[in-house]
C-alpha cells in the first residue's frame, strides 16, 4: 500500500508528546514520575516497531546496534526501562533550591539547597522545604522570611548501589536533563531509520 501508516512514525510522535509533557512538569512529583515512566516505555516501543516495520518494507532485519550515536545516557536509560517495568518502579527525589534576600533592599541572595526523599511518591506537590527564620536584633522577635524564588529539580532515586555508581559516573541524576539528552539521541536515531529506509 502506497499510503501505509508507519507505526514507527506514530510511536515517535507519541514519544515526542511524552517528552513535551515531561518537560512541562516542574512541580508535581507524581506527574514527573508517571510521565517519565511512560517516556521510557515509548522509547523502548520505538525500536520494537522498527524491528517489525523495517523487514516488512525492506525484506531485511533492522539492526539498532548499527546506529553509532548511542551514548552513556541512552544506555543507562535503556537499561532502566525493563527495571521500571518488571523489577522496581522508578522512584524520584526532589531537589529544592531557595533564594533568600540578604536584606529587604538588597538584590543579592543567599541560596539554600536540599534534596528530599519522598515517602509519598503520589504527592502532587513537593514537600514543604526549609524556611529561613530571622531575629530582629532590636526586639528579639523572630519571624519567617519566605524565599524570593524556589526552584525544583527531580532526581532519579537509585534502587541499587550499581545504579548509584552509574549515576555518579554520568554526573547527572536530573530526570529532565537526562531525558533531554536521551530524546536528542532518539531524534537522531529516528532520522537514521528513515535514511536507511529511503536509501534502500
C-alpha positions as CSV (number, residue, x, y, z in Angstrom):
1,X,0.0,0.0,0.0
2,X,1.4,3.3,-1.0
3,X,-0.3,5.2,1.8
4,X,0.5,2.6,4.6
5,X,0.6,4.2,8.0
6,X,4.1,4.0,9.6
7,X,3.8,2.6,13.1
8,X,7.3,3.9,13.8
9,X,6.2,7.4,13.0
10,X,3.1,7.0,15.2
11,X,5.2,5.8,18.2
12,X,7.8,8.6,17.6
13,X,5.1,11.2,17.7
14,X,3.8,9.7,20.9
15,X,7.3,9.7,22.3
16,X,7.7,13.4,21.3
17,X,4.4,14.2,23.1
18,X,5.6,12.4,26.2
19,X,8.8,14.3,26.2
20,X,7.0,17.6,25.8
21,X,4.6,16.7,28.7
22,X,7.6,15.7,30.9
23,X,9.4,19.0,30.1
24,X,6.3,20.9,31.2
25,X,6.1,19.2,34.6
26,X,8.1,21.2,37.1
27,X,6.1,20.9,40.3
28,X,4.3,17.6,40.7
29,X,6.4,14.6,41.8
30,X,3.6,12.2,40.8
31,X,3.3,13.6,37.3
32,X,7.0,13.7,36.7
33,X,7.4,10.1,37.8
34,X,4.5,8.7,35.8
35,X,5.2,10.7,32.6
36,X,8.9,9.7,32.8
37,X,7.9,6.1,33.1
38,X,5.7,6.5,30.0
39,X,8.6,8.2,28.2
40,X,10.9,5.2,28.9
41,X,8.2,2.7,27.7
42,X,7.7,4.6,24.4
43,X,11.5,4.8,23.8
44,X,11.6,1.0,24.0
45,X,8.5,0.7,21.8
46,X,10.1,2.8,19.1
47,X,12.8,0.2,18.4
48,X,10.3,-2.7,18.7
49,X,8.2,-1.1,16.0
50,X,11.4,-0.7,13.9
51,X,12.1,-4.4,14.2
52,X,8.6,-5.1,12.9
53,X,8.3,-2.4,10.2
54,X,11.7,-2.4,8.6
55,X,11.7,-6.1,7.4
56,X,8.2,-5.7,6.1
57,X,9.3,-2.7,4.0
58,X,12.8,-3.8,3.0
59,X,13.0,-7.6,3.5
60,X,16.0,-7.1,5.8
61,X,16.4,-7.2,9.6
62,X,16.6,-4.0,11.5
63,X,19.9,-3.6,13.3
64,X,19.6,-1.0,16.1
65,X,23.2,-1.6,17.1
66,X,24.4,-0.2,13.8
67,X,23.3,3.3,14.9
68,X,26.7,4.6,16.2
69,X,25.5,7.5,18.3
70,X,24.2,5.7,21.4
71,X,26.0,7.1,24.5
72,X,26.2,6.6,28.2
73,X,22.9,8.3,29.0
74,X,21.0,6.4,26.3
75,X,22.4,3.1,27.5
76,X,21.6,3.9,31.1
77,X,18.0,4.8,30.4
78,X,17.6,1.8,28.0
79,X,18.6,-0.4,30.9
80,X,16.3,1.4,33.3
81,X,13.2,0.7,31.3
82,X,12.9,-3.0,32.0
83,X,13.8,-2.4,35.6
84,X,10.9,0.1,35.9
85,X,8.6,-2.3,34.0
86,X,9.5,-5.6,35.7
87,X,11.5,-5.1,38.9
88,X,11.4,-1.8,40.7
89,X,9.1,1.1,39.8
90,X,11.2,4.2,39.2
91,X,11.3,6.5,42.3
92,X,12.3,10.1,42.5
93,X,13.7,12.6,44.9
94,X,13.1,16.3,44.9
95,X,15.9,18.8,45.0
96,X,14.9,22.2,46.3
97,X,16.8,25.4,45.7
98,X,15.7,28.5,47.7
99,X,16.8,32.1,47.1
100,X,16.6,34.3,50.2
101,X,17.2,38.0,50.1
102,X,20.1,39.1,52.3
103,X,18.2,42.2,53.2
104,X,14.9,43.6,52.1
105,X,16.5,46.3,50.0
106,X,19.4,44.2,48.6
107,X,19.1,42.4,45.2
108,X,21.7,39.9,46.5
109,X,20.5,36.5,47.7
110,X,21.9,33.5,49.6
111,X,21.0,30.1,48.3
112,X,19.9,27.1,50.3
113,X,19.7,23.7,48.6
114,X,18.3,20.4,49.9
115,X,17.4,17.0,48.4
116,X,14.4,15.3,49.8
117,X,13.4,11.7,49.7
118,X,9.7,11.4,49.2
119,X,7.7,9.0,51.3
120,X,4.6,9.6,49.2
121,X,5.5,9.1,45.5
122,X,2.0,10.1,44.6
123,X,2.3,13.6,46.1
124,X,1.1,16.4,43.8
125,X,3.4,18.9,45.4
126,X,7.0,18.8,46.7
127,X,7.4,18.5,50.4
128,X,7.5,21.8,52.3
129,X,11.1,22.8,52.4
130,X,13.4,24.7,54.6
131,X,12.4,28.3,55.6
132,X,14.6,31.0,57.0
133,X,14.0,32.5,60.4
134,X,15.3,36.0,61.1
135,X,15.6,37.5,64.6
136,X,15.2,41.3,64.9
137,X,18.3,42.4,66.9
138,X,16.4,45.3,68.5
139,X,13.2,43.5,69.6
140,X,14.4,39.9,69.8
141,X,11.3,38.8,67.9
142,X,11.7,36.0,65.3
143,X,9.8,35.9,62.0
144,X,9.9,33.6,59.0
145,X,11.3,35.0,55.8
146,X,9.8,33.5,52.6
147,X,12.2,32.8,49.7
148,X,12.2,35.2,46.8
149,X,12.3,32.3,44.5
150,X,12.2,28.5,44.7
151,X,13.3,26.1,42.1
152,X,12.7,22.3,42.0
153,X,14.6,19.6,40.2
154,X,13.6,15.9,40.2
155,X,16.3,13.3,40.7
156,X,16.3,9.6,40.0
157,X,16.4,7.6,43.2
158,X,18.6,4.5,42.5
159,X,17.5,1.2,43.8
160,X,20.9,-0.4,43.9
161,X,24.5,0.6,44.6
162,X,25.3,-0.3,41.0
163,X,22.8,2.2,39.6
164,X,24.0,4.8,42.1
165,X,27.6,4.3,40.8
166,X,26.4,4.7,37.2
167,X,24.6,7.9,38.0
168,X,27.7,9.2,39.7
169,X,29.7,8.3,36.6
170,X,27.2,10.1,34.4
171,X,27.4,13.2,36.6
172,X,23.7,13.8,36.3
173,X,20.6,12.5,38.0
174,X,18.2,15.2,37.0
175,X,15.3,13.5,35.2
176,X,14.6,16.4,32.9
177,X,18.2,16.8,31.7
178,X,18.7,13.1,31.3
179,X,15.5,12.8,29.3
180,X,16.5,15.7,27.1
181,X,19.9,14.1,26.3
182,X,18.1,10.8,25.6
183,X,15.5,12.4,23.4
184,X,18.1,14.2,21.4
185,X,19.7,10.8,20.7
186,X,16.4,9.2,19.8
187,X,15.6,12.0,17.3
188,X,18.9,11.2,15.6
189,X,18.1,7.5,15.7
190,X,14.6,8.1,14.2
191,X,16.2,10.2,11.4
192,X,18.8,7.4,10.8
193,X,15.9,4.9,10.5
194,X,14.3,7.0,7.8
195,X,17.6,7.4,6.0
196,X,18.1,3.7,5.9
197,X,14.6,3.2,4.5
198,X,14.9,5.8,1.8
199,X,18.3,4.6,0.6
200,X,17.1,1.1,0.1
